[in-house]
Amino acid sequence: MHNPVAETASVSAATVHPPLLQVDRVSLQYRSATAVVQATHEVSFDVHPADRFVLLGPSGCGKSSLLKSVAGFLPPAAGEIRLEGQAVHQPGPDRIVVFQEFDQLPPWKTVLQNVMFPLLASRTLGKREAAERARHYLDKVGLARFADAYPHTLSGGMKARVAIARALAMQPKMLLMDEPFAALDALTRRKMQEELLALWEEVRFTLLFVTHSIEEALVVGNRILLLSPHPGRVRAEINSHQYDLSSLGGVGFQQTAQRIHRLLFEEGDGSPTPAAERTVNFGDVRFSY
């Protein structure tokens, strides 16, 4: 790895399994007719099988751009992304994305048909096998009895579950989630975090998760990569496997959250910023307990 700061060395399966995903000094750019916008600068990290790896940073730091690049939608301007040692150049069924907006579910298809759709479109399975697998994953997310319902009849949290079931039904090597619960109310969001962790305990999928909520990063992730404000650079990597929803409000949880906040906003130039000159936009990072 080329992380400039290794805040806490990972002791995960790195010594047992080679990385599933390697992001190696990746710089991302957006080009327009008049300008080039640098989204990230030489970002590196590894994701191992069954990791819950979180990209955390303020708005505009390039975390969603990194996820899109891993998905194959945005080619790097420099550096390389490798999945199982093979360079990523385009989207594929081995990386499935769950986006923030759940209106991506075709409204004319039932819940079951929505989950079956990518299996059929990619010719991964025949119709009967696709229906069986779709029902299996709908049961995993607690929506088996809503198989024949249409999206407009579902709540936001239920739509989120359908999107997760649809992604997991493809049995991808990596599940990519771009702030998937940001549009939900606080109680539903907490419930979805709980259900995602329970599902991970059962299926042990590999997760790359984007958020700008410190609390959510600590709850969802076992490893967190901190990205600096625009353009995104690696600020630190934190192990967070010791935290879960039961840790909320605990002293250790609060101390780690405060530490992350300092790393994100107060140590950008390698030295503390004088209090009189320090400006923090608390709208950029949700910081609550």
Summary of the structure (lengths in Angstrom):
residues: 289
radius of gyration: 19.2
end to end distance: 32.4
largest distance: 65.8
contacts: 904
relative contact order: 0.17
helix: 37%
strand: 22%
